[in-house]
Amino acid sequence: MKAVLVTGGAGYIGSHTLRALASRGYAPICIDNLSTGFREFVGDVPLIEGDLADPFALEEAFSRAPIAAVVHFASLALVEESVRNPARYYHDNILNCLNLLGAMRSHGVRYVVFSSTAATYGIPDLVPIAESTPLAPVNPYGVTKMVLEHMLADYAKAYGLRFVSLRYFNAAGAATDGTLGEWHTPETHLIPRLLDVACGRGKSAEIYGNDYPTLDGTCVRDYIHVSDLAVAHAAALDFLLAGNGSNTFNLGTGEGHTVLEVVREVARTTGADLPYEFKPRRPGDPPALIADPAKAQAILGWQAEHSNLGEIVETAWNWHRKRSGASQPRS
């Protein structure tokens, strides 16, 4: 079993990926500072509680076993926070990744799967969005991910690194067995915010903008089930370790849903009234973000299997109901 170091593996997407890697025959090892992740999400996977800024934590992680590859999730990921505090994002996302790449070089690890984002595209002129679309991020979070993609490409040319960069769209849903799901503070994603209203933890949902050039005036987004994202990371690792060169892939469904369509689906699934109120547009919100997933389908052999909106909302609702009366997991 090849040992794979997963940074940020105690988080939402990272914890699902730990399971996907284990089911694929890998032996994941997690390093996480637990600032936004949760110890119990890691399960039986070995956990190094530490930060990528700490060289001793990195040394411990790479010394646990001969590491075959890295899957890198650990980063800050709130768009609005990145606008308010860009210094924190440039420090944590870029400098910490430099530390990680330095440790990889020291230990002779050449392969990394990188968690990127559709935010690198900014406000595209055309949808669906192909990987060839120019990168033009409109917030510091997206800029840091773009810089890291360039950094990986430079390391590949200079040091023989091989990487896969995965630009995914709107992660959503929860594990089908109800044991893993979203738990963010603050919660910024649409579906869990709507589920909070359905559970009575919020009076109404806020919808930002109703004057976009879409079917009902609200934004269109491509929602991808977190389990499908996890499988894609395992497929990307298989791709690299099979001897293929570096590459970049979009992860999405190729279909979009408006915010009001999501509201209606959550209301149907939960049986709850979902009052909402319109707020002004948020700066930098594109009218529509929809992936062209053809490249990942053709090269990685990956396809979203659980990402129809009904299944996404149903799994998220099962998780949300389970945790609605529970205390926050242990960090």
Buried (B, 14 or more C-beta within 10 A) or exposed (E): EBBBBBBBBBBBBBBBBBBBBBEBEBBBBBBBBBEBBBBEBBBEBBBBBBBBBBEEBBBBBBEBBEBBBBBBBBBBBBBBBBBEBBEEBBBBBBEBBEBBBEBBBEBEBBBBBBBBBBBBBBEBEEBBBBBEBEBBBBBBBBBBBBBBBEBBBEBBEEEEBBBBBBBBBBBBBBBBEBBBBBBBEEBEBBBBBBBBBBBEEBEEBEBBBBEBEBEEBBBBBBBBBBBBBBBBBBBBBBBBBEEBEBBBBBBBBBBBBBBBBBBBBBBEBBEBEBEBEBEEBEEBBBBBBBBBBBBBBEBBEBBBEBBBBEBBBBBBBBBBBEBEEEEEEEB
